[in-house]
């Protein structure tokens, strides 16, 4: 039977996080929590006090200070995933969600659905060939570097971009990458997660490239078929 390790990224509402983790683990699933390093230490202390003795809950070893659309969100996700892989050897699937998500289906439905469909759920569109990006920057997200946050530092963000464009300070996309884009919410099988982590461990150049693009994560639709919105794509890991 499928057993899910929920990867929970959250930054507020300690009572809500605690309730959500207890609700998800009550049915035999697991939760790995990354609580934003920018958030109130008292909130994290409350979460830790309430959940640290629950054997079905683990915490990311490192708490990143997360910014909208930044690599820090990817790093936080990977940290929580690594904690879940180590803590929960019986987890068959890893499901990304935020502190604002609540199930709209029962745990039994989710387990049966995953047992019947041996695939991964992740939205994946070719960065260059698809029209997933409707407005704003496209290729520029990859060929220029972004040191500032578009939402909190817009003047610096666009000034640094303009300087790079004027001086033609572009960079090449690593040849071993096929760049895909889509919602950052997913449900992946354990063997896929292990391959992703192995890739991150061996492909330092590719991961380093991803630290400075425009919006390495793109907030869009919420999680796929089992939580609050529509199903994303179904793909078989190779």
N, C-alpha and C positions, 0 to 999 in steps of 0.2 A: 504494500500500500504506500502511496505517496505520502511523504512527510515533508512539510515545507519549513524552511528557515527564512523567516521574513527579515529583510534588511531594512531597518527603519532609520531614516534620517529625520531628525527633528530638532527644533530650536526653541520651543516654548511649551507652555501648558503642561507642566509636570503631572498634575492629576490625570489629564487626558492620556498622556503617554503611558502612565502606570496602568490605567484601566484598559487601554488598547493592548498592551503586552500581556496582561492577565487573560484577556478575552481570547487572544490568538493562541496562547499556550494551553488554555484549558482543554482544547480538543486534541492535544498531543503534538502540536507543532512547536516551532522554536522561534525565538526572536533575538536578533543581534542589533544593538542600539548604538548609533553615533549621535551624540548630543552636541550641538554646535559649541565650539570653544568660545564664541562671542557671547554666549547666553549667560544668564545669571547663575553663578556658582551654587547658590542656594537651591535653585531648581534641579540642577544635576545631583546635588546631595540628596534631595528628596527622592529622586528617581532611584538612585543607587541604594538608599536605605530600604526602599520598598521592594526592590527586585533582585538585589545581589544574591539573595539566598534561594532564588528560584533556579533550579538546575536547567530549566529550559530557556533561560535568558542569559545572554552574554553581552559584553560591552566592547566596543572598539578600544584597542590598546592606546591609541592616540586620538585626542580630540582636536580636529582642525578648526581654525577660524574660517568659516565659510562665507563666500561672497556670491552674489547672484551671477550666474553664468560663468563662474570661474573654475579653474582646475581644482581648486580646493574641494569642490563638491565631488569631483571624480575621486580625488584622494581619500575623502571621507568614506565614500562608497566602498572603495577597495579595502580600506582598513576594516570596515564592518564585515565585509565579505570574508576576509582572511580570518577574522575572529570566529565567524560562523562555521567556516570549513573546519577549523581546528577544534571547536567546541562540540560540534554536532555531526559525528561521523555517520549517523543514521538519516541525516537529511538527504532527501533525493532531489529536491528542487529548492532554488533560492529565488525569493520574490522581493523585488524592490518596491518600497512604498514610503510614504511620508507620514509624519505625525498627524496629518489631517485626514487620512484615509480610513474608512470603515467598511467592513464586508457587507455586500449586498446579497451574498449567497452563503449557504451554510458551509461549514468545514467539510462535511461529508460530500457535498456537491463538488467542492474544489478538489478533494482527493480523488473522487471518481473521475472527474473530468481529466485530471492529469494522468491517471492510470490508463485511460482509454486513448490518450493522444501522446505518443512518444516523440515529443518535439519541444522546441524552445519557442517562447513567445517574446518577440522583440520587434519593434518597428524599425525597418532597415531599408532606406532608400539611397540609391546611388547619388552621391553628393553632386556630381557634375551632370548626370543624365536626367535626373528627376526634376520635377518642379516643386519639390517639398518646400523650398524656401520661396516665399511669395514676395517679400519686400526686403529692402535693405541690402546689406553686403552679402556677397556670395563667395566668389573665388578669393576676394580680399580677406576673408576670415582665415584662410590657410596660408597665403603667401606673405602676409605681414605679421608682425609681432605685436602683442597687446599687453602692456604692463599696467594699464589702468582699467578700472571697472566702469563700464559704459553707463551703468545706472547711478552710481554714487560719485563718479568723477568724469562726467561727460565732456567737459572742456579739455581736460588732459587727454582723454581717450581719443577724441577726434583730432586734436592738435598733433599728437604723436603719430596718428595714422597719416595725416596730411604731410608731415615731414618725411615719413618713409616713402610716400608716393612721389613727392617732389624729387627726392634723392634716389629713387628707384631701388630702395633697399628691400628687395624681395628675397624670398628663400624658396628652396625646392621642397616639394612634398616627398618624403622618403619613398623609395621605389618599391619597398616591400609592403606598402599600405594601399589597400583599396578603401577609400574614404566613403563612409556611409553616414547617413544622418536620419534622425527621427526622435521621437519622444524618449526621454531617459528612463522610462519605467519599463520593467521587463520581468519575466519569469523564466529562468534558465535551469536546465538540468545540471546535476552535479558534475557530470563529465565535461560539460561545456564550461562551467565555472572554473574547473581545474585547468582547462586549456587556456582560458583567459589569464589566469594568474601565472601560469607557466610562461605565456607570451610576455607578460609584463616584466617577469623576472629576467628574461633573456634578451629582450628587445629594448634596451635602455634608450637607444636613439629615437625609436618610434614614440616611446612614451614621453621622452623629453620634448619632442616636437609638439606634442599635444598640450604642453603646459602653457603655451603662449598664443594659441589661436583665438579668434573672436568667438566667444561663447562655446567652449568645449562641451557644455551641457546646454540644451535648449528647452526651457520650461514650456510645455505645450499641454497635450492631453494627459489625464491622470492614468493610473495603472490599467492594465488590460482586463481580460474577460472576467476575472474573479472578484474584482473589487468595485470600482465606482464608475467605470466608463466602458467603452467598446473594446472588443478584442483587437489586438494588433496582429502582426504577421506571424505565421507559424513556419519555422525553419528547422531543418534537421542539421545538427552539428556534424561537421566532417573532421 
